[in-house]
């Protein structure tokens, strides 16, 4: 008589635990996507503001070259860091 009751209580506790784990995973995924979006928007706006500042001091071609070199170096550093982790 007590065995089936214990099984029902254990399955309810397991279901509650699974629901909590699923909600935690959804929250983590949403926070990660929000952080990625914030970083992307921040990078875009900071790039444009740096370009505008450089353009007021230099010509547009020079400002574009400086911003391009910055992002190129950042990309190379990222490539080197990820390549080192893979090997």
C-alpha positions, 0 to 999 in steps of 0.5 A: 500500500505504501509503495505506490504512494512513495512512487507517486511522491517520488515521480512528482518530486522528479517532475518538479526537479526536471521543470526547475532544471528546464526553466534554469536552462531557458533562463541561461539561454535567454541571458546569454542571447541578451548579453550577445546582443548587447555586446554586438550593439555596443561594438557597432555603436562604439565603432561608429562613434570612433569613426566619427571622432577619427573622421573629424581629425582625419579624412574619411579614408584614414578613419576607415583604415584605422577602424579596419586595422583595429578590427583586423587585429582584434580578429587575428587575436581571437583567431590565435586564441581559439587556435591555441585552445584547439591544439 
